[in-house]
Amino acid sequence: MGKLIYLDNGATAWPKPDNVHQAMSDFYRNFGVNPGRSGYDLAIEAEQTVSKCRKQLTEFFNGDDPERLVFAYNATDALNQVIQGVLCHQGGHAITTNLEHNSVIRPLWHLLQRSDIDVTFLPFDKDGFIDPDDIRRAIRPDTKLVITNHGSNVIGTCQPIAEFGKICKERDVFFAVDASQTAGVIPIDMKAMNIDAVCFTGHKSLMGPTGIGGICVAEDAVIMGTRWGGTGVKSALRFHLEEYPYRLEAGTLNTMGIAGLLAGQEFIESRGGPEAIHKYEMELMQKLWEGIKDVDRVNLYCAESLENHIPVLSMNVEGFEATNTGTLLDVEYDIATRTGLHCAPLVHEQMGTDKIKGTVRFSMGPFNTEEHIDTAIKAVKEIVQMSKGWTRSLNY
Ligand SMILES: Cc1ncc(COP(=O)(O)O)c(C=O)c1O
């Protein structure tokens, strides 16, 4: 890893655990054939890896049935399938929030342009949380979908999804959760939380590779298929199969990604499970927060307290655009962060940070250390000093 300090785990977890590299390589070398299409031994072995991963992830989310754990390319793909699969065939009203990533905003926006649907975007409060009562009030007789972020990829706040789920259950509205930032660090119990669909991505806290994600679909949740093709079974039929997992899967699966995702689960277990990883990462987050929160001219966003947060912290140095701070962190200190709008423009519009080109985001992972955070704190303090001389020329 050299001397790079990687604090951009919100974009993707990096580095990946050794066992993930190993499992992917072993799988592809030994069983890299197409599963579910043939009866020879290798194909059966490959299918077993896929089935095992479906089973483990279903248990992980406390879903109902491993067959209803469907694989997608990533969270974006999973969210598109849920949004279109719930709304396309029936129209109606959807409720979402200003905290969403573009992988929720854009599918909804495109449906808004093309079809007869309506969308309500709920604002968050000053601390970055959605009031469950706002969801309750926003539900109308024609509301078909509530879709919310679990952990914000910009401000790190973690929403009370169990409360959202309870309201949706009472009002018989489909409840979908974007768990991109939380799956692997915050336990999600679909049954206890009344969630109809959890959309996840493999490459963040689930510690797997890119190119794999999916949806865990509850037993009685209805999502129509929105793409069709080969499944390897019942090939004579003109129609795509309605049964799971085929209903939402078409074409050859990313089996190597699935093998990596399965190994990611093993890594999480080896570190004591999601709660233990979260605890470790939040200790680093706390250290960073304490180190910079009182520094003059450092602005933190929705971080008065770190309760109900994931290890994602957005900040700016007053007078500096986010990119200036990010570039200095990179060039002068070898610290990788993410700057800008983080694909979540409504968060910034609500906070006013869209006018200063977003924020600098620090996001911690299981391979970060206290030394990394010490360096980041020192860097931020020095950048504040540097910025004093530069602010006038930057003109804001
Ligand atoms: C909250 C949230 N939702 C969705 C996504 C999309 O994930 P992917 O790029 O893996 O599809 C991200 C990625 O950053 C995210 O942070």
The ligand as an SDF file (V2000), in Angstrom:
LIG
                    3D

 16 16  0  0  0  0  0  0  0  0999 V2000
  -25.6560    5.6290   -0.3220 C   0  0  0  0  0  0  0  0  0  0  0  0
  -25.2140    5.0340   -1.6240 C   0  0  0  0  0  0  0  0  0  0  0  0
  -26.1300    4.4970   -2.4410 N   0  0  0  0  0  0  0  0  0  0  0  0
  -25.7830    3.9430   -3.6090 C   0  0  0  0  0  0  0  0  0  0  0  0
  -24.4710    3.9010   -4.0210 C   0  0  0  0  0  0  0  0  0  0  0  0
  -24.1300    3.2620   -5.3190 C   0  0  0  0  0  0  0  0  0  0  0  0
  -23.2980    2.1720   -5.1350 O   0  0  0  0  0  0  0  0  0  0  0  0
  -22.6570    1.4570   -6.4160 P   0  0  0  0  0  0  0  0  0  0  0  0
  -21.7890    2.4990   -7.0700 O   0  0  0  0  0  0  0  0  0  0  0  0
  -21.8820    0.3370   -5.8940 O   0  0  0  0  0  0  0  0  0  0  0  0
  -23.7780    1.0920   -7.2910 O   0  0  0  0  0  0  0  0  0  0  0  0
  -23.4870    4.4620   -3.2110 C   0  0  0  0  0  0  0  0  0  0  0  0
  -22.0860    4.5030   -3.6530 C   0  0  0  0  0  0  0  0  0  0  0  0
  -21.3070    5.3260   -3.2560 O   0  0  0  0  0  0  0  0  0  0  0  0
  -23.8640    5.0360   -1.9750 C   0  0  0  0  0  0  0  0  0  0  0  0
  -22.9590    5.5700   -1.1610 O   0  0  0  0  0  0  0  0  0  0  0  0
  1  2  1  0
  2  3  1  0
  2 15  2  0
  3  4  2  0
  4  5  1  0
  5  6  1  0
  5 12  2  0
  6  7  1  0
  7  8  1  0
  8  9  2  0
  8 10  1  0
  8 11  1  0
 12 13  1  0
 12 15  1  0
 13 14  2  0
 15 16  1  0
M  END
$$$$
